[in-house]
Amino acid sequence: MTPQETAKVLRRFHAAYGNEITADMASLWAESFSGNEAILVEDAADEWIRERVQFPTPADIRNVMRSIMSRMDRHPELPRNSAQVIDGPRGGFQIAYDAYCETVKRDNREPKTFDQFIGLIPVDNTARQKRSW
């Protein structure tokens, strides 16, 4: 990540939280992330801003980066910017739905909507016997 890319991330934090960005702070952040891909740091910054109410430290962003990389390792089929969907409100159901859509389309059938699909997921053994995929 270049110093210019670091400045872009810090401007996002400034816009979100209003904290003053000093030259020393910018230098520390640039040094902290000099060996990282800018896209990963930017994704982590975006996730932080969506979920947190305070200005982060470089360590905070590193933790979010680890979380993103872990999700990417567990689900390599997802594009990087959609890895967040796994921890979103729909959780792992999105991954199951995507797999279902691929399977159904291979059989030349039209997949159900996400909400219909969620309704098909068995809740217990009784529901499993009553519903069919």
C-alpha positions as CSV (number, residue, x, y, z in Angstrom):
1,M,0.0,0.0,0.0
2,T,1.4,3.4,-1.0
3,P,1.4,6.5,1.1
4,Q,-1.2,8.0,-1.3
5,E,-3.5,5.0,-0.8
6,T,-3.0,5.3,2.9
7,A,-4.0,8.9,2.8
8,K,-7.2,7.9,0.9
9,V,-8.1,5.4,3.7
10,L,-7.4,8.1,6.4
11,R,-9.6,10.6,4.5
12,R,-12.5,8.0,4.7
13,F,-12.0,7.8,8.5
14,H,-11.8,11.5,8.8
15,A,-15.1,11.8,6.8
16,A,-16.8,9.2,9.0
17,Y,-15.5,10.2,12.4
18,G,-14.2,13.8,12.0
19,N,-10.8,13.1,13.8
20,E,-7.9,15.3,12.8
21,I,-5.3,13.4,10.7
22,T,-1.8,14.5,11.6
23,A,1.4,14.0,9.6
24,D,2.7,11.6,12.3
25,M,-0.5,9.6,12.2
26,A,-0.4,9.4,8.4
27,S,3.2,8.3,8.6
28,L,2.5,5.6,11.2
29,W,-0.4,4.2,9.1
30,A,1.6,4.2,5.9
31,E,4.4,2.3,7.6
32,S,1.9,-0.1,9.2
33,F,0.4,-1.1,5.9
34,S,3.3,-0.7,3.5
35,G,3.4,-4.4,2.8
36,N,-0.3,-4.9,2.3
37,E,-2.6,-4.8,-0.7
38,A,-4.5,-1.5,-0.7
39,I,-7.8,-3.3,-1.7
40,L,-7.6,-5.4,1.5
41,V,-7.0,-2.4,3.7
42,E,-9.7,-0.5,2.0
43,D,-12.2,-3.4,2.4
44,A,-11.3,-3.6,6.1
45,A,-11.7,0.2,6.5
46,D,-15.1,0.1,4.8
47,E,-16.2,-2.8,7.1
48,W,-15.0,-0.9,10.2
49,I,-16.9,2.2,9.2
50,R,-20.1,0.2,8.6
51,E,-19.9,-1.5,12.0
52,R,-18.1,0.8,14.5
53,V,-18.6,4.2,15.9
54,Q,-15.0,5.2,16.8
55,F,-11.8,5.9,14.9
56,P,-9.7,2.7,14.6
57,T,-6.1,2.0,15.3
58,P,-3.9,0.2,12.8
59,A,-4.3,-2.9,15.0
60,D,-8.1,-2.7,14.7
61,I,-7.8,-2.6,11.0
62,R,-5.4,-5.5,11.0
63,N,-7.9,-7.6,13.0
64,V,-10.6,-6.8,10.4
65,M,-8.2,-7.7,7.6
66,R,-7.6,-11.1,9.3
67,S,-11.3,-11.6,9.5
68,I,-11.7,-10.8,5.8
69,M,-8.9,-13.1,4.9
70,S,-10.3,-15.9,7.0
71,R,-13.7,-15.6,5.3
72,M,-11.9,-15.6,1.9
73,D,-10.0,-18.8,2.9
74,R,-13.2,-20.6,3.9
75,H,-15.1,-19.4,0.8
76,P,-12.7,-19.0,-2.1
77,E,-15.6,-19.1,-4.5
78,L,-16.7,-15.7,-3.4
79,P,-15.2,-12.5,-4.9
80,R,-13.2,-10.5,-2.4
81,N,-15.7,-7.7,-2.0
82,S,-18.6,-10.1,-1.3
83,A,-16.8,-12.0,1.4
84,Q,-18.6,-9.6,3.9
85,V,-21.9,-11.2,2.9
86,I,-21.1,-14.2,5.1
87,D,-21.3,-12.2,8.3
88,G,-24.1,-10.0,7.0
89,P,-27.7,-10.3,8.1
90,R,-28.3,-13.3,5.8
91,G,-25.2,-15.1,7.1
92,G,-24.2,-18.4,5.6
93,F,-27.6,-18.8,3.9
94,Q,-26.3,-16.6,1.0
95,I,-23.6,-19.2,0.2
96,A,-26.2,-22.0,0.4
97,Y,-28.5,-20.0,-1.8
98,D,-25.8,-19.4,-4.4
99,A,-25.0,-23.1,-4.5
100,Y,-28.7,-23.9,-4.9
101,C,-29.0,-21.5,-7.8
102,E,-26.1,-23.0,-9.6
103,T,-27.5,-26.6,-9.1
104,V,-31.0,-25.6,-10.3
105,K,-29.7,-23.7,-13.3
106,R,-27.6,-26.7,-14.3
107,D,-30.9,-28.7,-14.4
108,N,-32.4,-26.0,-16.6
109,R,-34.8,-24.9,-14.0
110,E,-35.6,-21.5,-12.6
111,P,-34.4,-21.0,-9.0
112,K,-36.7,-19.7,-6.3
113,T,-36.1,-16.2,-4.8
114,F,-33.9,-16.0,-1.8
115,D,-36.9,-15.6,0.5
116,Q,-38.6,-18.6,-1.0
117,F,-35.4,-20.6,-0.6
118,I,-35.1,-19.6,3.1
119,G,-38.6,-20.9,3.6
120,L,-37.5,-24.3,2.2
121,I,-34.7,-24.8,4.8
122,P,-35.9,-27.4,7.4
123,V,-36.0,-26.2,11.0
124,D,-36.3,-29.6,12.6
125,N,-36.8,-33.2,11.6
126,T,-40.6,-32.8,11.2
127,A,-40.1,-29.9,8.8
128,R,-37.5,-31.8,6.9
129,Q,-40.0,-34.6,6.3
130,K,-42.7,-32.3,5.1
131,R,-40.7,-30.0,2.8
132,S,-39.0,-31.0,-0.5
133,W,-36.3,-29.1,-2.3
